[in-house]
Structures are given as structure tokens and as C-alpha cells.
Amino acid sequence: MERPSLTAVSPTAAVVRAVSTIPVGTKPLGVATGPLGLHVYVANSGSGTVSVLDVGELTVSTALGPYNTPTALGVSPDSTLVYATDSTANAVRTGQKDVLAVIDRIAVGNNPNGLAVSPSGIRLYVTNQDSATLSVVNTLKSSILTTIPVGAQPTGVAVDSSGLEVYVANTAGNTLSVIDTVTNTVGATIGGLSAPRGVAVSRDTLRVYVTNSGANTVSVVDTGTRTITATIPVGTTPWGVATSSDNRWVYVANHGSDTVSIIDATTNTVTDTITVGHQPAGIAVTPNNLDVYVANNGANTVSVIQTLNEMAPALGPQPGGTKVTITGTGLAGATSVKFNAVSAPILASTANRVLVASPPGIGTAQVTVTTPGGTSNPKPFTYYPSGSASSLTPAAGPTGGRNTVTIDGSKLATANAVLFGTLLAPPLIVSDQQITAAVPPAISPGVAPVTVTTAGGLATETLTYTYVDPPVLTGLSTATGSRFGGNVTDLTGRNLGTATNVAFNGVNALFSTGSDNTLAAVVPTSPTTGPVDVTVTTAGGTSTLPGAYTYT
């Protein structure tokens, strides 16, 4: 009987991987993981179904349908809905996992091929290959919000973790379109690509990875400068690409060479090439970064690349309940898993993995797996207390988002999510007492609760943030006056109640807020006569009336 092991074969073996194969439907293309990490979904374009795979047992548990030709997939943030592009039906179909049925159909452009779900789940971004457009879908109303012209034959699409930018790979146009999600317009077009097909964004939003199916390479795009900073040779005809949530690894499905290239994101080099099934297409990484799922279009299978001798997550809240995956060798028939001396319920197990729920604890626990072959070496699991979020600055901002807020508190170093209502904002750790986050766009103005999640669970305080529509200046009660100023004029418009500044030709004016529609401003002096612009700045943005006031 093999003794269970959670240790690498040799001290120099940095990463140990194993590959297993799962039969699915015919001609699988797209693959997606649920945010909770318990299921993986595979679009079987030839059999009109979506396979549902159980991550713990590595088996196909059921199938969603019916579809015509499902090609690409996305999962809602709560993992209850599965969205699929149906290419021959020119539609997106919504499947509900719990009832195993398609419950909605949304018409999009011609031959939809790629799909991305916004972090908040309120938008879908769908590439229409034969229409050269991107459909923006409002999931709350199951309707098209807008349609954006992009390059020729758009295929892959990805939205960054802030929800503020979307990237579209235009295969026939050899370009990458960058979409501003606030204005729903193309903000930039990046060239220098070769039949780009797949696209993925690092979780820190700093880099975009694009597969060049015509050049057997992956381009690395700097999101700040909009330039290609590296070109990495991979296998033949790369299609799908996916990134790990820790920003360490990039995985590329090489459709023509039946392999997956594994790229070290810190060095932009291929560190491993793994043989999978015939004609790999879609690829996805589980949230815990331990598994990579690859849809093999020519073999009607899914390859599962497993990272062995790891445990994820390796930390969690003191009350317990964290779903922990432990990988290694010789784990078949696991009879118990213990955190120190406390047993943890086993939720699922295979020869290379065990899924458990952490028991309550304090400090660091040594985790061991016992099988009929013996007990494994230990892995450390650290329990964290709850963090505290005590203040948020600024406490208001534009409905369109994009501004940055600072959250102060304690025990915030393990923060992994900030939610504005239900809208996700990935945090940037400044210190154990401070984090920052880019505010996601909101559907409408109003107050949203802000919560912070850390390794210790939900932070103890809930803050609030007020979304404000941009101001609109419509007129002045007095439009002329002496260049020496000193007179008072009323500024009228909309959304003026949070005004922070009023300026005449760039010169700040004293002002007071009468209502959300009116400001009273003291006209400042001017060195010259003539018409000048009047500008109001609020928490929601800036509005300018050109030449609205004339100095005499």
C-alpha cells in the first residue's frame, strides 16, 4: 500500500504536475470555472450540451442543455448561472445549474464566439465574429445594452478584475481592441499581432496575454502603456489562454501541437510543456490555482492538469468552514484529514487530492492525510482573526467609477476582495492597516455598502460609499459683470449638491450650495475682460459651460 505524500519528489522539484482525462461531449470548445471553485463547465459544440464537472471527484456530474452550438462560457459570480454563446443561433443562452436547463435566450450578433462576465455579473461581453462587433449584455434585464464596432473577426474576449476595461482579440484584423466600460467605446487599438485568438488579463490588471495563432507566440501587453512588452514562443497554433489568480502563471492551449505551454509570468519564459488531448482549445484555471482544465476539441475529452503536493488555500478564518484542497500522491481511500488533532470532514477525494472543510482553530495547524497506507507528512494551515475596516476615503464618487478609494483599518494584509454592494473591486495591499481599491462602475447613483473580505473572513465593519451622477451646468443667473468681480451669480443645473470647487477661467471662486440644482458663487477677479469658461467639480465629476460668463 502506497504511503500518502504531500512532499515534492525531490527538493529541487519546484512544481510537480499530473494529467488526468475526462470524457465529455463532442467537439468541446469553451471551458469555464465557477467562482466558488466546485464545478467546471465545458461547451460541447458538436453535441449541443454543456458538461458540468465536479472538481472534487474529477467526474462529469451532469449536463446542461439544450443548445444548438455552444462555443464559449461564463459563470455568474454566485455560480448559479452559466452563460453560453450559441454560435449558430446568434444568441447567448442562460443555463441555471440547479435545474439543469436553459432558462433564457438573448439575441446578439452573427456567429458569437467569445464571452466574458464582468466581476459584478451585471454585464456580459460577447464577440460576434461575422458582425465585427462586441455585444454588451445587461444581465439584469436580459437585453443588449449597446453594440460596439471592433476589429475584423473578433474571437477572444476578457474583462479585467476591476470591470473597467475589456480586451477583444480581432483574429482577422491582427489587433487588440481595448474597451472602456464606462463609455462603452474603443479606447485604444493595439496592433503588431498575428491572428490573435485568445486573450486573458492578469488579476492585478497590469498585463494582457494574447495568443498569436498565426505566429505560434504569446504577446504580453502592458495595460498602462498599451504596448507589447514581450513575445513568448509557445506551441503550434495557440488558441486559449488563462492566468492564475496569483499572477504567477500563464497557461496556453496549443491547438496544433496537442500541448499546453506553462509560462512563468515573472520571467516571461515557458517553464514546462504538457501533452494533453488532440486539438486543445479552451482553457481555464480553478480559483485555488491547483487545476487547469483543457477542452480537447479533437478528442472529445477534457485534460485536467493537477499541481501536486500543494494545499490551497493555506489560510482561513478561525471559525472554520474553508474548503481546502490538498494534493499529493497515494491519497486514494483517505480515511481522515486532521488539522493538528482535530478531524476535518472529507467532502471529496481521488488518488491525488482530498477536499475538506477546515474545522475551527487558532494559530497554525499541521494538516495530515491518513489512508490505509499510513499518514502523510504535514502541511501548515494558518487561522486568521477577522480584519477591521474603519474608514473609507473618499466616501463618494462618480457613478462611472474608476476613481481609487483608500480603506483604513487593521489586519487587512490578507484582504482578497472589496465589494461595493455586489460589485467586486480587487484590493491593493498597502500595509496591514491600509488597502486601496479601484471603484467599479454602478448602474445608478445611490449609497452602496462596502465590505472587505480577508483570510479571517468578512471585516467587522461595513462602510458606505455614495455613487453620484456627473454634474451638468445649464446656466448662470447673471452672465456679465466687472472684471474686478465680487458680485454673486447663481449657477443652475443638475447633480450639484456635492460640489467641491467652482472656477471662472481656472480661478477658484467662493461658493455655497443651495440645493442639488443650484450653487451661489462669488465671481473672482479677472486680469482681462471677455467671456470665460465656468467649471463646477463635484464628487461625480466635472461640468464646464464654455464662455458662460463675460467680464466687462
C-alpha positions in Angstrom: 0.0 0.0 0.0 1.5 3.4 -1.1 2.2 5.8 1.7 0.5 9.1 1.2 2.8 12.0 0.4 2.3 15.8 0.2 6.0 16.4 -0.5 7.7 17.0 -3.8 9.7 14.0 -5.2 12.9 15.9 -4.8 13.9 19.1 -3.1 14.7 20.8 -6.4 11.3 19.9 -7.9 9.6 23.3 -7.7 6.3 22.2 -9.3 5.0 18.6 -9.8 2.1 18.1 -12.1 -0.1 15.2 -13.1 -2.6 14.9 -16.0 -5.9 13.1 -16.0 -8.5 12.8 -18.7 -12.3 13.1 -18.5 -14.6 12.2 -21.4 -17.2 14.9 -22.3 -19.5 15.7 -25.2 -18.4 16.0 -28.8 -16.2 18.9 -30.1 -15.7 20.7 -26.8 -14.5 24.3 -27.2 -15.1 26.6 -24.3 -14.4 25.9 -20.7 -15.1 27.9 -17.6 -14.7 27.6 -13.8 -17.2 28.7 -11.3 -16.0 31.4 -8.8 -16.7 29.0 -5.9 -14.3 26.5 -7.5 -16.5 23.5 -7.1 -17.6 23.0 -10.7 -16.1 23.4 -14.2 -18.3 23.8 -17.3 -17.4 22.6 -20.9 -19.2 23.7 -24.0 -19.7 20.7 -26.3 -20.2 22.4 -29.7 -20.9 19.1 -31.5 -23.5 17.7 -29.2 -25.3 20.8 -28.0 -24.7 20.4 -24.3 -22.6 21.9 -21.5 -20.9 19.3 -19.3 -20.8 20.0 -15.6 -17.7 18.6 -14.0 -17.3 18.0 -10.3 -13.9 19.4 -9.3 -13.5 17.3 -6.1 -14.3 14.0 -7.7 -13.0 14.9 -11.2 -16.1 13.4 -12.8 -18.8 14.6 -15.2 -21.8 15.0 -12.9 -24.5 16.1 -15.4 -25.1 18.2 -18.5 -26.9 21.5 -19.2 -29.0 21.9 -22.4 -30.3 22.1 -24.9 -28.2 24.3 -27.1 -27.5 24.5 -30.9 -23.8 25.0 -31.0 -22.4 26.2 -27.6 -18.9 27.7 -28.0 -17.8 29.9 -25.1 -18.9 30.0 -21.5 -19.1 32.3 -18.5 -20.3 31.8 -14.9 -22.2 34.3 -12.7 -20.4 35.4 -9.5 -22.7 33.3 -7.3 -22.1 30.3 -9.5 -25.8 29.8 -10.1 -26.0 30.8 -13.8 -24.0 29.6 -16.8 -23.9 31.7 -19.9 -23.1 30.2 -23.3 -22.6 31.7 -26.7 -24.7 29.7 -29.2 -22.9 30.4 -32.4 -25.4 29.0 -35.0 -28.4 30.6 -33.1 -26.7 34.0 -32.9 -27.6 34.2 -29.2 -26.4 33.9 -25.7 -28.3 31.3 -23.6 -28.5 31.3 -19.9 -28.5 28.0 -18.1 -29.5 27.5 -14.4 -27.2 24.9 -12.8 -29.7 23.8 -10.1 -32.5 22.9 -12.6 -30.1 21.7 -15.4 -32.0 23.7 -18.0 -31.7 26.7 -20.3 -33.9 29.5 -18.9 -33.2 32.5 -21.2 -32.1 33.5 -24.7 -30.6 36.8 -25.7 -30.1 37.6 -29.3 -26.7 39.1 -30.2 -24.7 39.5 -33.4 -23.7 37.0 -36.1 -21.7 33.9 -35.0 -21.0 34.8 -31.4 -17.7 33.2 -30.4 -16.3 34.6 -27.2 -17.8 35.6 -23.9 -16.7 37.3 -20.7 -18.6 38.1 -17.5 -18.0 41.3 -15.6 -16.8 40.8 -12.0 -20.1 42.1 -10.7 -22.1 39.8 -13.0 -24.3 42.7 -14.4 -22.6 42.7 -17.8 -21.7 40.1 -20.5 -19.3 40.9 -23.3 -19.8 38.8 -26.4 -17.7 38.8 -29.5 -19.6 38.4 -32.8 -17.2 37.1 -35.4 -19.2 37.7 -38.5 -20.5 41.1 -37.4 -17.1 42.5 -36.3 -18.9 43.8 -33.1 -18.9 43.3 -29.3 -22.4 43.0 -27.7 -22.7 44.4 -24.2 -25.5 42.5 -22.4 -27.4 43.8 -19.4 -27.9 40.5 -17.3 -30.4 42.2 -15.0 -32.8 42.8 -17.9 -31.6 40.1 -20.3 -31.2 42.7 -23.1 -28.5 44.3 -25.2 -27.2 47.5 -23.6 -25.1 48.5 -26.6 -23.2 47.1 -29.6 -19.6 48.3 -30.1 -17.8 48.0 -33.5 -14.4 46.4 -33.1 -11.9 44.8 -35.5 -12.3 42.1 -38.1 -13.4 38.6 -36.8 -13.3 39.3 -33.1 -12.8 36.0 -31.2 -11.4 36.0 -27.7 -12.6 38.5 -25.0 -11.6 39.2 -21.4 -12.6 41.7 -18.8 -10.2 42.9 -16.2 -10.8 42.2 -12.5 -11.8 45.8 -11.8 -14.5 45.6 -14.5 -13.3 48.8 -16.1 -11.7 47.5 -19.3 -12.5 44.8 -21.8 -10.0 43.4 -24.3 -11.0 41.9 -27.7 -8.7 39.8 -29.9 -9.6 40.6 -33.6 -8.3 37.5 -35.4 -8.6 38.7 -39.0 -7.6 42.3 -38.1 -4.4 41.3 -36.2 -5.3 43.8 -33.5 -6.5 44.0 -29.9 -9.4 46.4 -29.1 -9.4 48.0 -25.6 -12.9 48.9 -24.5 -13.7 51.5 -21.8 -16.6 50.0 -19.9 -17.7 53.4 -18.6 -18.3 54.9 -22.0 -18.6 51.6 -23.9 -16.3 52.8 -26.6 -13.0 51.6 -28.0 -10.4 53.5 -26.1 -7.3 52.1 -27.9 -6.4 49.6 -30.7 -3.2 47.7 -30.3 -1.5 46.3 -33.5 1.5 44.1 -34.0 -0.4 40.8 -33.5 -0.7 37.7 -35.8 -4.2 36.2 -36.0 -4.8 36.8 -32.3 -7.3 34.4 -30.9 -7.3 34.0 -27.1 -6.9 36.8 -24.5 -6.5 36.8 -20.7 -5.8 39.6 -18.1 -3.7 39.2 -15.0 -5.7 39.6 -11.8 -3.6 42.7 -10.9 -4.7 44.2 -14.3 -1.2 45.1 -15.2 -0.8 42.7 -18.2 -2.8 41.2 -21.0 -1.8 37.9 -22.7 -2.8 37.4 -26.3 -2.2 34.2 -28.3 -1.0 34.7 -31.8 -2.3 31.7 -33.6 -0.5 32.7 -36.8 2.9 33.1 -35.2 3.0 30.4 -32.5 3.6 33.1 -29.8 2.0 34.9 -26.9 2.2 38.7 -26.8 2.4 40.4 -23.4 0.7 43.8 -23.4 1.4 46.4 -20.7 -2.1 47.8 -19.8 -0.7 51.2 -18.8 1.4 52.0 -21.9 -0.8 49.9 -24.3 2.4 48.4 -25.8 3.7 44.9 -26.4 6.5 44.3 -23.9 7.4 40.7 -24.6 6.7 38.0 -27.2 7.0 34.4 -26.0 7.3 31.4 -28.3 4.9 28.6 -27.4 3.5 25.6 -29.3 1.8 25.4 -32.7 -1.4 27.4 -33.3 -2.1 28.6 -29.8 -5.7 29.2 -29.0 -7.0 29.6 -25.5 -5.0 31.3 -22.7 -5.6 31.6 -18.9 -3.9 33.2 -16.0 -3.6 32.1 -12.4 -5.2 34.4 -9.8 -1.8 34.9 -8.0 -0.3 36.4 -11.2 2.4 33.8 -11.3 1.5 31.5 -14.2 0.0 31.7 -17.7 -1.4 28.6 -19.4 -1.6 28.3 -23.2 -3.6 25.7 -25.2 -1.6 24.9 -28.4 -4.3 23.6 -30.8 -1.9 22.4 -33.4 0.7 20.6 -31.2 -1.7 19.0 -28.6 0.2 20.6 -25.7 -0.2 23.2 -23.0 2.6 25.7 -22.5 3.2 26.9 -19.0 4.6 30.4 -18.8 6.3 31.9 -15.7 4.8 35.4 -15.6 7.7 36.8 -13.7 10.3 35.9 -16.4 8.0 35.6 -19.5 9.5 32.2 -20.3 8.0 28.7 -20.9 9.0 26.5 -17.9 7.0 23.4 -18.9 5.2 21.9 -21.9 2.5 19.3 -21.1 0.9 16.9 -23.6 -2.9 16.9 -23.5 -5.6 15.6 -25.8 -6.0 16.3 -29.5 -6.6 19.9 -30.6 -6.9 21.7 -27.3 -9.0 24.8 -27.5 -10.5 26.4 -24.4 -8.5 26.5 -21.1 -9.4 27.6 -17.5 -7.7 27.7 -14.1 -9.6 26.9 -10.9 -9.7 29.8 -8.3 -7.3 28.0 -6.0 -4.8 27.7 -8.9 -4.3 24.0 -8.4 -6.1 22.7 -11.5 -6.0 23.7 -15.2 -8.9 22.4 -17.4 -8.3 22.0 -21.1 -11.1 21.2 -23.7 -9.7 18.9 -26.3 -11.8 19.6 -29.4 -10.5 16.7 -31.4 -10.6 14.1 -28.7 -14.0 14.8 -27.0 -12.2 15.0 -23.7 -11.1 17.4 -21.0 -7.5 17.2 -19.7 -7.0 18.1 -16.1 -3.5 19.4 -15.2 -3.1 19.0 -11.5 -0.5 20.7 -9.4 0.6 18.1 -6.8 2.0 18.5 -3.3 0.1 21.7 -2.6 -2.7 22.8 -0.3 -5.0 25.7 -1.1 -6.0 27.9 0.5 -3.4 27.6 3.2 -5.2 30.1 5.5 -8.7 30.8 6.6 -10.9 32.3 9.3 -10.9 31.0 12.9 -14.5 29.8 12.8 -13.5 27.3 10.1 -15.6 26.2 7.1 -13.0 27.0 4.5 -13.0 24.5 1.6 -9.4 23.3 1.5 -7.9 21.2 -1.4 -4.9 19.0 -0.6 -3.0 17.4 -3.4 -0.3 14.8 -3.4 0.3 11.1 -4.2 -1.1 8.0 -2.7 -4.2 9.7 -1.4 -6.7 7.1 -2.6 -9.0 5.9 0.1 -8.3 8.7 2.5 -9.9 7.8 5.9 -9.2 11.0 7.8 -7.7 14.5 7.5 -6.6 16.3 10.7 -5.8 19.9 11.5 -3.4 19.2 14.4 -5.6 16.6 16.3 -8.9 17.9 15.0 -10.6 15.9 12.3 -12.0 17.7 9.2 -14.9 16.4 7.2 -13.8 14.9 3.9 -16.0 16.3 1.1 -14.4 14.5 -1.9 -11.3 12.5 -2.7 -9.3 11.0 -5.5 -5.9 9.4 -5.8 -4.2 12.8 -6.0 -6.5 15.1 -4.0 -8.7 15.5 -1.0 -11.2 18.2 -0.5 -12.1 19.0 3.2 -13.8 21.8 5.2 -11.4 23.3 7.8 -12.5 22.9 11.5 -12.4 25.8 13.9 -8.9 26.7 15.1 -6.4 29.3 16.2 -2.8 29.9 15.1 -1.2 27.4 12.7 -2.4 23.8 12.4 -0.4 21.0 10.8 -2.6 19.2 8.3 -2.1 15.5 7.6 -4.0 12.9 5.5 -4.4 9.3 6.6 -5.0 6.4 4.2 -4.7 2.6 4.6 -1.1 3.1 3.6 -0.3 5.4 6.5 -0.2 9.1 7.4 1.3 11.8 5.2 3.8 14.5 6.0 2.2 17.7 7.4 1.3 20.9 5.6 0.7 24.2 7.6 -2.7 25.9 7.7 -2.9 29.3 9.3 -6.1 30.6 11.1 -6.6 34.4 10.9 -8.8 36.6 13.0 -11.3 39.0 11.4 -10.0 42.2 10.0 -11.4 45.6 10.7 -12.3 48.3 8.1 -12.8 51.6 10.0 -12.8 54.3 7.3 -13.1 54.9 3.6 -11.8 58.0 1.7 -13.3 59.5 -0.4 -16.7 58.4 0.7 -18.4 59.4 -2.6 -17.5 59.4 -6.3 -18.8 59.2 -9.9 -21.3 56.6 -10.9 -18.9 55.6 -13.7 -16.3 54.5 -11.2 -12.6 54.4 -12.0 -11.5 56.5 -9.1 -9.5 55.0 -6.2 -10.6 54.8 -2.6 -8.4 54.1 0.5 -9.7 51.9 3.3 -8.0 52.1 6.7 -8.3 49.5 9.4 -6.5 46.6 10.9 -5.5 43.1 9.9 -6.1 44.0 6.2 -2.9 42.4 4.8 -4.8 39.3 3.6 -7.7 41.2 2.0 -8.8 39.4 -1.1 -12.0 41.2 -2.1 -13.7 44.6 -1.7 -17.4 44.7 -2.5 -19.3 47.9 -3.4 -22.8 46.4 -2.9 -22.4 43.3 -5.1 -19.7 44.9 -7.3 -16.3 43.4 -6.9 -13.1 45.6 -6.6 -9.8 43.7 -6.2 -7.8 45.3 -3.4 -4.2 46.5 -3.5 -2.5 45.9 -0.2 -0.6 48.9 1.1 0.0 47.7 4.7 -1.7 45.7 7.4 -3.6 48.9 8.2 -4.5 50.1 4.7 -5.7 48.9 1.3 -6.8 50.7 -1.8 -9.3 49.7 -4.5 -10.5 51.0 -7.8 -14.2 51.8 -7.6 -16.3 49.7 -10.0 -19.0 51.4 -12.1 -22.5 51.3 -10.8 -25.8 51.0 -12.6 -27.3 54.1 -10.9 -26.5 56.7 -8.2 -27.0 55.9 -4.6 -25.5 54.6 -1.4 -23.7 51.2 -1.5 -22.4 49.2 1.4 -18.7 48.5 1.2 -17.4 45.2 2.7 -13.9 43.8 2.9 -13.1 40.1 2.9 -9.8 38.9 4.4 -8.4 35.5 5.2 -10.1 35.9 8.5 -13.5 36.3 6.8 -15.6 39.4 6.5 -14.2 42.5 8.1 -16.1 43.5 11.2 -17.3 46.9 10.0 -19.4 47.8 6.9 -18.7 51.1 5.4 -20.8 53.1 2.9 -19.9 54.7 -0.4 -22.2 57.1 -2.3 -22.3 57.0 -6.1 -23.0 60.4 -7.6 -24.1 61.1 -11.2 -21.8 63.7 -13.0 -22.8 67.3 -12.7 -24.5 69.2 -15.5 -24.3 73.0 -15.6 -27.1 74.7 -17.6 -26.9 78.4 -16.9 -26.0 81.4 -14.7 -28.4 83.9 -13.2 -26.0 86.8 -14.0 -23.8 86.2 -17.0 -21.8 89.6 -17.0 -20.0 91.8 -14.6 -17.0 93.9 -13.8 -13.5 92.2 -14.2 -13.0 93.2 -10.5 -15.6 90.6 -9.5 -17.2 90.5 -6.1 -20.7 90.1 -7.4 -22.8 86.9 -6.8 -24.3 84.7 -9.5 -26.4 81.6 -9.2 -25.3 78.5 -11.1 -28.1 76.2 -12.1 -28.0 72.6 -13.3 -28.2 69.1 -12.0 -26.3 67.0 -9.5 -24.5 70.0 -8.0 -25.1 69.1 -4.3 -21.6 67.5 -3.7 -19.7 70.4 -5.3 -16.1 70.8 -4.2 -14.9 73.5 -6.5 -16.2 76.4 -8.7 -13.9 78.1 -11.1 -14.1 81.0 -13.6 -11.4 80.6 -16.2 -9.5 78.4 -13.8 -9.7 80.9 -10.9 -11.3 79.4 -7.9 -14.5 81.1 -6.6 -16.1 81.1 -3.2 -19.4 79.3 -3.3 -22.2 77.8 -1.3 -24.6 75.0 -2.2 -28.3 75.9 -2.2 -29.7 72.5 -3.5 -28.8 69.8 -5.8 -29.7 72.1 -8.7 -28.3 75.5 -7.5 -25.0 77.0 -6.4 -24.3 80.6 -5.4 -20.8 81.7 -6.4 -18.8 84.9 -5.7 -17.3 86.0 -9.0 -13.5 86.2 -8.7 -11.4 89.0 -10.3 -10.0 88.7 -13.8 -6.9 90.2 -15.3 -8.7 90.7 -18.7 -12.2 91.3 -20.0 -14.2 89.0 -22.2 -16.0 85.7 -22.0 -14.6 82.9 -19.8 -15.5 79.3 -19.0 -17.2 78.4 -15.8 -16.5 75.0 -14.3 -18.1 73.0 -11.4 -16.4 70.0 -9.9 -18.4 67.5 -7.7 -17.9 64.0 -6.3 -19.4 62.8 -9.6 -17.1 64.7 -11.9 -16.7 68.0 -13.7 -19.0 70.1 -15.9 -18.0 73.2 -17.9 -20.0 75.9 -19.6 -17.8 77.4 -22.3 -17.8 81.2 -22.4 -20.7 81.3 -19.8 -19.6 84.5 -18.0 -18.3 87.7 -19.6 -16.1 90.2 -17.7 -16.5 93.8 -18.7 
